[in-house]
Amino acid sequence: MRVWVVFLLCLAGHAFAAPTEEEPNVEELVAEEPAAEEVDVGTNPVQVEVGEFDEGIEVDEDVAENPCLNYQCKKGKVCEVDESNTPMCVCQDPSTCPPAEGEFEHVCGTDNKTYDSSCHFFATKCTLEGTKKGHKLHLDYIGPCKLIEPCLDSELNEFPLRMRDWLKNVLVTLYERDEDNNLLTEKQKLRVKKIFENEKRLQAGDHSLDLLARDFAKNYNMYIFPVHWQFGQLDQHPIDGYLTHSELAPLRAPLIPMEHCTTRFFEECDADDDKYIALEEWASCFGIKEQDVDKDLII
């Protein structure tokens, strides 16, 4: 599924935010915990091109001439052969990453450090595997680290108004452009068609918060599927009905530089503070009523 970062321009937000304090550089070894892969781009409307940050799954192929030819490693690792010519994945040396072509390739880590590119970030993260610092390190957002101002309570309440409307408009745009049937499934297109053809649908535009609030109250049913759809797009590694920090990254990373309430919004979506966002918590964050939460809408 192809997606466009240009969709992000539909979201208002131009303030900056206070960076997180950099963690002490302590290489304290910790027990390795089973964790979801750091998947920073998936099939989501806000991601950059698919594959830019994807971590591949290792696939063992018997290639006599070059064992590494079809042997894929997750992001941050490269394939090497041992003495018996058996391929294996090892951490990539950050210095071997291609130089960044410009600031647009920079990314900011949760350690408040700017990395030249996603390649440099994941290679660095790999070298820290098994340490406390490596366990906590994630890609925070796309672009160089910068000051992001705190999100006020009043601003936090405004965030879902824009986000809901934006999700609806993203789906409508995908529906309009899906000539080759590779952007939406047939079941998804049937759902979006009802929204697209509804004469009461609020057209995309720079609307006031009051208008967005009134439209949500008046045309509530139009927003139920878009909210479920986005959850399904993010819940991929694994598909288990919960969103982890890594699964949220494709949505968070492009948004944070433009919407300074992004981080706080998703933190508060995790109502029970268990580091996972369940479908019920996700829907509640967007104002979807409990009786309208339906796992069958994630299609």
N, C-alpha and C positions, 0 to 999 in steps of 0.2 A: 504494500500500500504506500503510495506516495503522498507526501504531505508537504506543506509549505510553512516555513517560519513566518512568512508574511501574514499568516493568520494572527500572529501575536499582536500585530498592530491594532487589532480590534480592541485590545485591552488598554484601558487608560492606565497611566502610572508613569511618573517621570521623577519621583523623588529617590533619594539615595539612603542607604541604611548603614548603621553602625556595624563594623565587622566583628566577627566572633574573636575572642581572645585566642591567640595562637597557643597550641598545646605545648607543654614542656617537651623538649626533645629527649624523651626517655625511651630507650629501647628495651623496656621490660618485657621479658618473654611471658606470654600468656598461653593458656591451653587453647588449642584450635577449636573453634565452635563451628558446627554446621551452619552455614549462612547462605542466603540467596546470593547469586552472582550479582556483581555490580553492573546491572544492565541500565545504561543511561540513555539508550534510545531504543524504542520499540515501535510498534505500529500505532502511533499516537498523532493527533492533529498538531501538536506543538513541537514535535521533534524536528531536528535537522534531518538530512537525508538518511534513510535507513542504512545501517552499517557503519556510520561514522563513529559511534561509540559502542557498537554491539560487541559482546564477547561471544566468540564461537564455542562450539562444543567439540571436544577432541574426538576425532574420527580416525581410527587406525586403518590405513590403507597399505597394501603390500605393493609398494612401488620399488622395484629392484634398482633402478638407476638412481633415483633420488627419493629415499624414504619419506622425506619431509614435504614432498611435492603436494600431496593431498592430505597432509596431516595438519589439522587445524588446532590452534591454541586460542585460549581466551585472551581478551585484551590485556596487554601488559606482559605477555609471554611470547616467546618465539620458539620455533622448533630447532632442535639440534639432534645429532645422532651420537650414540655412545660407541664404545669400542667394538660392539657387536653389530654396528650399523642399524641399531634400533632407534627409531625416532622418539623423542621425548620433549616436553615443554619445559622451558626454563625462563626465568625472569629476563626480560629485555633490558639491556643497558640503556638508560635514558639518553645517553649521549649519541646513541645510534638512531634516535628518532629524527625524521626529516625536520629541518628548520622551519619554523612557522613563517608563513608568507605575509602575515600581518597580525595586528592586534585582534582581529576578528576570530582568530584561531585560539586565542588564549582562553583558559578556563580557570576558575577559582575553586580551590579545595576547601573542605571544612576546617582545614588548619589555617585558613586565612592567608594562603600562599597562592600567588599567581603562577600557573604553569604555562609554558609556551604553547602547548597543545594537549589534546586528550591523550595522545601517545605518550608524552612526557609524564602526564599525571598517572596513567595506569601502570607505566613502567616503574615509577617511583613507588606506587602503592604495592606492587608485587614484591619489591625488595624489602618491604616492611611486613610481609606476611608473617604471622606468628608473634607479632609484637603488639603491645597495647596501643601504640600510636597507629599502626597499620589497621587494627581492628576498628578504630574510630574514624579513619580517614575515608571520606566519600567526596565525590564531585558535587560541589555545592551549586554552582551556576556557570553559565556560559559567559565568557568575557573576563577581563582582568578584575581582581578583587578591588572593591571600592567601598566607600562609606555608605551604609544603608541606614537611613534614619528609622527609629522605632515606629512600630505600627500602633496608632492610637485606637482606643476602643471604638470610637465613632467610625474610623476608617475600616476597621475590621468588619463592622456590620455592613459596610458598603461593598466589600469585596465580592461576596457571592452574588450580588445583584448583577454585576458586570460579567462574572464568570458564567452564570447560568445562561445569560443572553448570548454570550460568546460561543458557548458549546452548541447551542441551538443553531446559530448562524454557521458554525463550522460544518455541522451535519448537512445543512441546506446547501452549502457551497459544494461539498463533496457529492451530494446527490445531483446537482446541476452539471457537474463536470465528469460524472461517472459514465462516460460513453462506452468505455471498454470493459465495464463491469469488474474493475479491479480495485475500486476504492471502497465499495460497500458490498456486503453480501445481499442476496436477494431478499432475505428476511429483514435485513436492516433497511433496505430501500423501500420496502412496503411500509415500514413504520415512519420513515422520514417523508415519504410521499404524502401522508396524511397531514403532516406539519406544513410541507411545502405548498399544498393546495388549499390550505385553510385561509380564507379571506381575512380572518381576524389576526393573522400572524403579524407581529411587529417587525417591520423591515429593518435590516441592518443599518446602523447609523450611530451618530454620536448623541445618544439620548441622555436626558437628565436622569438622576437617580430616582426621582419621584415617578417618572414615566415608567421606568423599569420595574419599580415596585408595584405600580398599578397593573401593569401588564401581567406580572407574575400572578397576582391575585385573580385577575380576570381570565387569563388563559393558562392556568396552572397545568392543565393536562399536557400542554405542548412541551413542558420542561421535564416531564418524568423520564421519557426515554433518553434524551441527551445525557442526563446525569448518569443513568445506568450504563449507557454506551461507553462513556469515558472511563468508568470503573473497569469495564471489561477490557478496554484497550490497554489499560495499565497492568491489570492482573494477569501476568504472563509467565512469571518465573518464580515459582510454579503457579499454575492456575488453581488457586486454593480458596478463593473468596476473601483474601486479605491482601492489603497493600503494604509492602515494606518500604523503607527509605529508598532502596535501590529501584524499586518499581515505580516510585513516585518521581524519580529523577527526570524522566523524559518530559514531564509536565512542569516540574519545579525549575529545572535548570534554565530554560529560556525565559521564564516568567520573572524570576527574582530581580534581575536588573531593572525591570520596568514596573513591577508591582511590589512595593516594599512590604506589603502585608502577606505575601505568599507563604513565607516560612511560618509565621505565627498562625495563619489560617489552618495549614495542614497539621501543625502541632496540636491545635485545639480540636481538630477533627478526631484525634485519637482520644476519645472521651475517657477511656479507662486507663490510659497511659501505659499500655502494654507494648508499645513500639509497633503495633500493627493497626491498620485502619480497616475495619470490617465494612461490608456493604451497608449495613444499617447505620454505622457511624458516618460513612461517606454521604449517604442520602440525607441524613439529618443535617449535616453541615450545609447542604444546598437547599434546605427548607422543604424537602420531600417528606410527606407525612408517612408515619410508620406503616399504615395500612396499604400504602402504595409501593412499598419496597417489594420488588419481585425479582428473584434470581432468574426467572425465565426470560426477563427482558435483556439479560446479558447474552446477546446472540451474535 
